[in-house]
Amino acid sequence: MRQVVLDTETTGLEIEAGHRIIEIGCVEIIDRKLTRRHYHQYINPERDIDEGALEVHGITSQFLSDKPVFADVWEAFLEFVNGSELVIHNAAFDVAFINSEMRKLGSRPGEITDYCSVVDSLELARNKHPGQKNNLDALCKRYNVDNSQRELHGALLDAEILADVYLLLTGGQVTLGLGDETQSSSARAGVARLDSNRPRLRVIKASIEEMAAHEERLDALEKKSESGVIWRSRSSEIEGEVGV
């Protein structure tokens, strides 16, 4: 199963007022594992950015002045997301803006739902945590996802954070599982390797008194068991195998 976690930043909140997308960030998940593949693009909206939006994401018109327009990047974007299940927090907002941009291209692309299905992680969170705050920051706190670098909103950073949150929210894998060559398999599995030059461990044998108490305990168990005591039958097999 291929999923793409997606986020956008815009010039403002209202499509009706002519606001447009200025950044798209996407993170790929395959079979509930992050793959390190992503799509990220800044976009020149060919209009001013609202002060309120600027305070949220900090992306200025000057920064975007030399970036491509949506018509120049939509094919690469569509190629990345095509056939996937999009995971979006408050999906109605981002989907509406993407569809608005695609409509401006004329009759060619259609709508994003012609190419992808959509899952709203905000709706999932509200169903799982009714009556609680379910914005991305609140979910990060609830699921112990590090969002310390999120001083301002950014599409790619928010998509990366949402990917971790979504996998925890839906109860699954959150570590890198595909293409993660930076760690050995034992390190990824959490296996601690002991120093081969460490001192040998002491072998402490049971005392005569402890052995006698053990046999008394086995006698008591054998009286209550119809099939005998497994420890004694296994001990006999081992003694036969080693010729004792």
Secondary structure, DSSP 8 states (H G I E B T S, - for coil): -EEEEEEEEES-S-GGGT--EEEEEEEEEETTEEEEEEEEEE---SS---HHHHHHH---HHHHTTS--HHHHHHHHHHHHTTSEEEETTHHHHHHHHHHHHHTT-SSS--GGGT-EEEEHHHHHHHHSTTS--SHHHHHHHTT---TT-SS--HHHHHHHHHHHHHHHTT---SB-SS--SS-HHHHTT-----TTS---------HHHHHHHHHHHHHHHHH-SS--HHHHHHHHHHHHHT-
